[in-house]
Amino acid sequence: MQDWLWLIPMAPLLGALINGLLGPRLPRRLVEAVAVLLPLASLTVSVLAFLAVRKSATLAHSYFSWILAGEISIDFGLHVDALSGIMILVVTGVGSIIHLYSVGYMHQDPGVWRFFSYLNLFLFAMLLLVMGDSLPVLFVGWEGVGLCSYLLIGYWYKDGANAEAGKKAFITNRIGDFGFLVGMFALFSLYGTLGFEGMRTGTPRLEGGPFAGWTVQRVLEFSGLCLFIGAAGKSAQIPLYVWLPDAIAGPTPVSALIHAATMVTAGVYMIARLNFLYVLIPTVLAGIGVVAAATALLSAIIAVAQNDIKKILAYSTISQLGFMFCGMAAMAFTAGMFHLVTHAFFKALLFLGAGAVIHALHEEQDIRKMGGLASKLRGVFILFAIGGLALAGLWPLSGFFSKDAILMGVYERFAQGGAAWIAIWVLLIGTVVLTAFYTTRLILLVFFGHGKHEHPHPPGWTMMSALVLLGLLSAIGGGLQQGLESLLSPIWKQHIVVGEHAHHRAMAFSIGAFLVGFFGACFVYLRARGWLDRFVQGSGRRLHRLVERKFFVDEAYFWLVIAPLQMGAAALWFLLDRIVIDTVLVGGTGKLVYVTSGFIRRAQTGTVNAAAAAIVVGVIGTLGYLLYRLFHG
């Protein structure tokens, strides 16, 4: 089986090449068939690889020597173990469903060949990321999903806002990627290799170099922190989360692919892959936990006051990524991966369900203009409710089990002591309350109340079949927990063991927090809506505006970072381009030639007397020079 691993990423790459190069000349149905069938082929090979991994520990194949420079020798290789096996199933499985959904959603788009080419390329990059056997190979996929996100978010590039959102995602990720590169260099100085197996089995040691005078522990902490900066960019954590809410500018299937199964989970996967490194630096893990918990709560607060259906789900994604990172930080690695898997199911369902609603309402996204759709789009309502309640953590849906597993791990660390873990626990419980609140609010405003659209357009069979598959996975995905624990336990170098006391306490808090948020939203939006409107328009107007405007973080970034950089760039442009280059170098050179040629031109007037005078002056000058040399030479 290991000889066929290359087929997993190459199948969607082939689809990207076919549609990208030949798409304009192919029939639309053939473009759609290529786009859907090749990811399904990748899914088939992924299933076979996963089944093979269950019998043997790892499938690996090195294809060629990639980087040879001095002491650096890196091969280009792919490998599938239990961890990457789970990831390729999620990526190809959910990705194939999203491709199928896209056939119906994009049926009127004239550039659908370009869309599917980008979508297939995105899948290829993510598969390369999770299958790479070293950090450099992973980084190629890492950068690939960044490029594809730029192309897909700005797919409708003629709309300036979409193009700006694509640039924002691309630039923000480059900031995080710089940290990733520095972290890789630091790890190479410790291990002399960047292969995962070599680092996992090797012993870190320092032999001079740029970190001379540092301790090994300090370099490990530095590298772990730098790599987390990269993860914060890719997986939208404070302070680099600002690109993800704007990523909804792309078509809804793009939002589902980015937010659910691919790009944003890359940072979580990277930390899981390097678990052998992070268990050695508990201080960095605690810092990651604090940042992640703060991100989870902040995003949940912002989601409460948003009115764009996709933007609510976008902030929900940021919040749930914070949960995953908290699981990793608590060394509950299996719980973090479990939530990654279930989140892929119910978040893809929610985004695609939102797309079905938007499609039915002729591109309407404001939930205040919706309502009464439960009876008009009954199938979409049922499936969207399953996804929403899984996100909120209702038993027995998948989100309940995965979120609860993370809370148990965090509570165990909290019980062991440490102010950081107390803060993390409190922030996460607050997040659970708010998640249940804004999810219930979303369902109530979209599907209940007075209907504002008499004849919504029902989704086609391709869209509904994708929703049904994801709804089924969201409902029964909690049953994967035991299987994941047995599969992944050999991967982790160290894993926290949750005691029975922590198990019951965490579950009680989790259920209680869900009930508070759920019934709180039902009371406010079903019984006290008038009071809410008066509060928002009266004494709570400033607070509501603060939350609705996302705490003015984008504005702060603009005035503190973007505007100074633009002003500095403008000043530098004026100094170098206009003054030094245009005025001094280009313009000055031209003027110098003009003036000099003017003097020379006066000597070439064509007058005989002037020529004779010049000859006399020349002869006298020459004789004078010869006499000087004769008497002084």
N, C-alpha and C positions, 0 to 999 in steps of 0.2 A: 504493500500500500504506500510505503514512503516514496517510491519512485513516481507516484502519481500526485504528490502533494501540489506540484506546480499548477495542476489543473484548477485548483480551488480559486486562486487569485486570477489566473489567466483567462478563465471563461468570461467573467464580466469585462476584463480588459479587451478581449476580442470583440465583445458587443459594443464597447465604446469606440473601437477603431472602425468597425463596420458602419455603424450609424454616423460616426463623426466624419468619415471620409466619403461614404457612398450614400448617406441618408437622403440628401436632396434629390437623388435620382431613383430612390427606391419607393415602391408603393407604401402607403401609410401602414397598412396591415402588416407588411413585412418588417418595417421598422419596429412596430410594437411587438411582433413575435420574437425578433432578435433580442429586444430589450428585456423581455420577460423570460424567455426560455434559457438563455445563457446563465442568468443568476440561479434559475432552477437547477441547471446542470451543476453549478457550483455547490448548491445545497445538497444535491445527491452525493457528490464526492465527499462533502463535509460529513454527511451522515456515516458514510463508509469509514472515513478516517476516525471519526469519534468511536465507532464500534470497535475499530482496531485498537484504539488507545485503551479502551476498557479491558482488553486482553493483555496488552503490553504497556509499559510505562510511558514510552515516548516514541513518536515517529519523527525522524529527522533526516534531512538530506542537504548536503553542501554542494552547490552547483559550480561555483568558480571562485578563484581568488579575486577579490574585489579591490581592496585597498592595500597596497604594499609601499610603505614609505618608512625608511629607517627601521625602528623597532616595531612599527605598527604593521600587523598582518591581520587583515579581516577578510573572511570569506563571506560570500553571499549565500546564506542558507535559510531554509525554512524548517520549522519544527512544530509539531502538534503534540501537546500533552493534555492532561485533564483540563487545565486552565484555558489554554488557547482553543482546545476542542469545544468547550462550552461557548466561547466567544464566537467561533466561526459558525456554530449552529444558530446563535442569536442573530449575527450579522446577516448571514445568507437567508435564514428563515424569515425574519421580520423584513429584511430588505426585499426578498422576493414578493412578499405580500404587498409591500408598498409599491413595487413596480406594477403588480397586477392592478392595484387601485388606480395608479396613475393613468392607465389606459383609458379608463372612463373619465377621470377628472380632467385630463388634458386633451380630450377628444376634439376640441375646437381650436387648439393652439396651432398656428401655422408652422412654428419652428419645433415641432415635437421631436424631430430627429436629433436636434441639438440638445434638447432637454434630456432625452434618454441616453445620449452619449455621455453627458455630464454625470447622470445618475449611475450609470454602469461604472464610470471611472471612479466615482466616489466609493463604490463597493469594492473595487480593486484595491484602492489605497488603504481602506480600513482592514481588509483581509491581509494585506502585506504587513500592516502595523501589528496585528495580533499574532501573525505566524512567524515574524522575523526571529531569528535565533540570536540576535545581538542588538545592542542599542542603536548602532548605526542603521541597520536594516529597518528596525522599528521606526527610526527617525525619518526615513524616506517615506514610509506610509504616513507618519505623523504630519509631515509637510504636505503630502499628497491630499489628505483630507482637508487641510487648510486651504489649499488652492481650489479644490472642488467646492468647498463652502463658499468661497468668493464667487465662483462661477454660477452656483445655483441660487444663492441669496440674491445676487444681482441679475438673475436670469431675464427678468423684464427690465432691462437696463435703460430703456428709453424713459422710464419713470425715474427722475433724479433721486427720489428718496430710496428706491431700491438699490441704485448704484452706490449711494452713500452708505447704505447698510452693509453691502458687500465689502466695501473698502474698510469700514469700521471693524468688521470681523477679521479681515486679513491683517490689518495693522496691529490690532490688539493681540492677536495670536503671535505675531512676530516678536512682541515684547516678551511674552512667556517663553518663546522658543529660544531666545538668547540665554535665558536662565537654564534651559534644558541643555544647551550646548556646553555651557560652563560646567554644569554638573557632570556631563559625560567626560570632559577633560580631567576633572578632579578624580573621577573613578578610575580612569586609565592610569593616572599617576599612582594610584594605590594598588591596583590589581595587575597592571600590565596587559590587560585584555578588556574588551567590552562585550564578549560573549556571555550570555546569561549563565551557562553551565560553568564556564571558567571562573566567573565571579562568585557563583554560589559555592563552589568547592574550594576556591582559593582563599589564601590568608592575606588580608590587606597589610601592606608595609610601605614605608616611605624610604626612598633612596635619593635624597636631594631633590632637584627640580624646583618648580615654582613654589612648592609648599615646604621648602626647607625651613626647619625651625618649628613647624606645626606638629602636633601630635596626630596619630592615626585617627583617634576619636574625633578630633576637631575637623579633620578633612572629611570624615564620614558625615558628620553633621552638616558641614558646608555643602557637600555634594547632594545630600538628601534634601536640603532646603532649596537648592537651585533647581533640582528636578521637580520639586513641588511647585515652584514658580511656573515652570512649563506646564504642569498639570493644571494649575489655577487658570492659565490662559485658555487651554484647550477645553477644560471642564467647567469654566465659568464660575470661579470662586473669587471672593473679595481679594484684591481690588480690580480684577480683570474680568468681571462678569458682565460688563456693560454691553458687550457685543451681542449676547445671546437674545435678549428681548427684541432687538432690532432684526434678528435673523428671520422673523416671521414675514419679512418683506417678500421672501421667495414663495413659490407655489406651495400649497399646503402639504403635498407629499414630501417636499424638501424639508419642511419643518418637522414632519414625522420622522424622517430618516436622520436628520441632524440631532434632534432632541431625544430620540428614543433609543436607537440601536447602534449608532455609529460614533460620530465625532466626539460628542460630549462625554462619552464613557471612556475615552482613550486615556485620560489622566488617571481614572480609577483603576483601569487595567494595568497601567504602568506601575502604580504603587503595589498592586497585587503581585505583579511579576517580579518586582524587586523587594518582596517581603523579607528576604534574607538580609537585605541591607537595612531596612527600616526598623526591624526588631532590635538592631544594635544601637539605635539612636532614639530612645524613648522620649527625650526632651523635644525633639523635632516632631515626633508623633503627637505629643500633647499640643504643640503649637498648631499642627495641622487640624487637630480636633477643634480647637477654639475658633480658628478661622472658618472651618466648615460649618460649625454650629451657628456662628454669627451669620454666615451667608444664608443658611437655611431659614433662620428666623426673619432676617431682613427681607428676603425674597417673599416669604409668606405674608408679611405685613403689607408689602407693596401690592401683592396679588389681590388683597381684600378690596382695594379701591379701584382696580382696573375695570374697564368696560369693553375692551376689545377681547373677543373670545380666545383668539390665538395668543394674545399677550398674557392673559391670565395663565394659560397653559405653559407659556415660556417661563414665567417667573416660578411656576410650580416645578419646572424642570430644574432650575437653579437650586431650588430648595431641596429637592430630592437628591440631587448630586451632593449637596452638603451632608445629607444622611449617609450616603455611600462612603464619603470620605471619613465621616465619624466612625463608621464601622471599621474601616481600615486603620484609623488612628487608635481605636480601642483594641487592635489586634484580633478583632472578630472578623477575620478576612473572609470566611465563608459567608457570613451574614451580609457583608458588603457586596460580594459577588451575587448572592441570592437576590438582593434588592436590585442590583443592576439588571438581572434577568427579568424579574417580574415587572420592573419599571419599563423595560423595553416593550413588554406586552401591553400594559394598560396605558402608557403614554402614547404609543403608536395608535392605539385604539381611540384615544381621546382626540388626538390631532386629526386623524382621518375622519372621526365622527364630526369634529368641528368643520372639517372640509366639506362633508356631506351637507351640513346645515348651511354653510356659506353658499355652496353650490345651489341648494334648494331655494335660498332667498336671494339669488341673483347678486352674489358677492357682498352681501351685507355681513359685517363683522361686529357691529355694536350690539351687545346683549340687551341694552335698554330698548332697542327697536325690535326685539324678538318677543317670544312668549306664545303660549298655547300650541306648541309644536308636538306635544306628547301624543295627541290624537291624530295629527296630520302626518307625522313622520314616526309612526309607532315603533317600527323596527330600529330606526336610528336612535330613538329615545331609550329603548331598552338597553341597547349595546353601549350607548354613551353613559348611561347610569351605571352599568357594570364597571366601566373603566373609571368613572369618577369615584364610585364608592370603594373600588380597589385602591385608588390613590389616597382616599381619605383614611383607609385602614379598617374597613368593615369586615368582620368575620362572616363567612369563611373565604372571602376573596383573597387573591394572591398577595395583594399589598399588605394585608393584615399580618401575615406570617413573616414576610421579609422585613418589614419595618419593626415588628416586635423583636425579631432576632437582633437587630442593631441596638435597639433600646436595652435589651438584656446585656449585651456586651458592654455598653457604656455604663449601665448601672453597676455591673461587676467591677469595673475600674473605679467608679465613684465610691463603691463600698470599700475598696482597698485604700482609699484616701487620696488626697490631692485636690487643691483648690481648683485647678483647671478642670478636673473631671466633674466637680460639683457644678461649675458654670456650664459645662457642655450639657450635662443632664438637664438642667433647668431650661436652657435654651431649646433643646430638642422637644421637651414636653410642651413648651409654649408653641413650638412649630406644629406639633400634632394637632393642638387645638385649632390653630389658624388654618391648617390644611383642611380639616373637616369643615370649617366654617366657610372658606371661600369656594370649596368644591360644591357644597350644598347650595350656596348662593348661586353659583353658576348654573346648576341643574334647574333650580327653581325659576330663575329669570328667563332661561332659554325655553324651557318646555312647559311651564305652567303659567297661570295667569291669563290675562286677556290676549288673545291672538291678534297680532298686528299684520299678519300676512294671510290672505284668504286662500291662495292657491300655490303653496310651495312646490317646487319641482322635485319629485322623488329621485333618489340616486339610482343609477343603473346596476345591473347584476354584478359587474366587475367590482364596483365600489362596495356593494353590500356583501359580496362573498368575502372580501378582505376584512370587512368589519366583523363578520360572523366568526372567522378564524381567530382574529385577535380577541374577540369577546370570549370565546371558549378558552383560550390560553390564559386570559386575565382571570377567569373564574376558577380554573382548576390548577393554575400555576403554583399555588401554595404546596401542592403535593410533591413538588420537586425538591423540597428541603432536605429530606433524608438522603436522597440520592446524591445531591450536591455535596453534602458533608462527607459521605464515604468516598466520593471521587476526589475531592480537593484536599482532604486532610494530609495526604503525603506531600503535597506541594508546599505547605507552610512549614517554615523553619521553626516557628513558635506560634501558638494559637491559644487565646484566652479560653479558659474553661469556666463556663457560667454555672454557679452554684444554684441549688434548688430555691434558696431564699431569694436570690436576685431574679430568678426566672419568674416567680409568682409576683414579686413586687413590681417588676418592670411591666408585666402583662396587665396588672391591675391599673397602674398609672396610664398605660397605653389605652386601655378600654375606656377609662374614665375621661381622658383627654379627648378621645374621639366623641364620646357622648356629649360633652360640654360644647364642642364645636358644632356638632350636627344639630342638636336641639336648639342651640343658640341661634344658628342661622335660620332654622325653621320658625322660631319665635319672632325674630326680627323681620323676616321677609314675608311671613304669612299673617302675623298678628299685630306687629308694631311698625309697619311700613311708614305710617304717617309720622310717628315719632322720629324715625330715622331720617326722613326727608327734612323735618324741621331742624333736627340736630345738624345735618350736613349744611343746610342753608343758614343756620343761625350760629349758636355758640361753638359748634364744631367745624365751622367753615374753614378756618385756617389749618386745623389738624387734618381735615380731609384733603385739602389742597396739597398739603405737604406730602401726604402718602400717595395721592393720585399722581403728583409730579415726581414720584420716585425719589423723594428727599432731595431733589435738585442735584443729584449726583452727576448727571450728564452736563448740566450747566456748570457745576464746579470743575469738572474735567475740562470743559471748554475754556473757562477763564483762567484756570491755574496751569493748564498744560498746553492745550491746542492753540489758544490765542497768543501766548508768549512765544511759542515755537513759530507760529505764522509771522508774528511781528519780527522776530529775530531773523527768520528766513528772508523776509522782505527787505530788512535793513542790509543783510549780507548781499542779497541780490543787487540792491542799489549801489553798494560800495564796490563790489567786485565787477558786476556785469556792466553797470552804467558808467561808473567813474573810471575804474582801473582798465577794464577791457575796452569799452566803447570809446570813452573820452581819451584816456592816456595811450593805450596800446594801438587800437585801430584808428581812432580819430587823430591822435597825436602823430602817429607815423605818417598818415596821409598829409597832415599839415606840414610836417618836416620836409617831406618830399616836395610839396608844393612850393614852399619858401625857397628851398635850395635850388630847385629847378628854375625859379624865377630869377635868381641871381645869375645862374649859368646862361639863361636865355638872353639876358642883357648883353652878354659877351658875344652873342651870335646874331648881331643885327644885320649883317650883310653889307655894311658901309666900309669902303676901301680905307678911308682915313682911320677908322677904329681898328681895323685889322692891322694896318701898318703900325699904329701906336702900340698895339699889343705885342707885335713882333719886336719892336724896339725895347719895350719893357722886359720881354723875355730874354733878349740878348744881353741887356745890361745886367739883369739878375743872374744869368748864367756866368758872365764874366766876373761879376762880383764874387760869386761863390768860388770860382777857380782861383782868383787872386787870394782870397782868404785862405784856401787850403795851401797855396804856394808859400805864403809867408808864415802861417801858423801850423802847418802840417808837420 
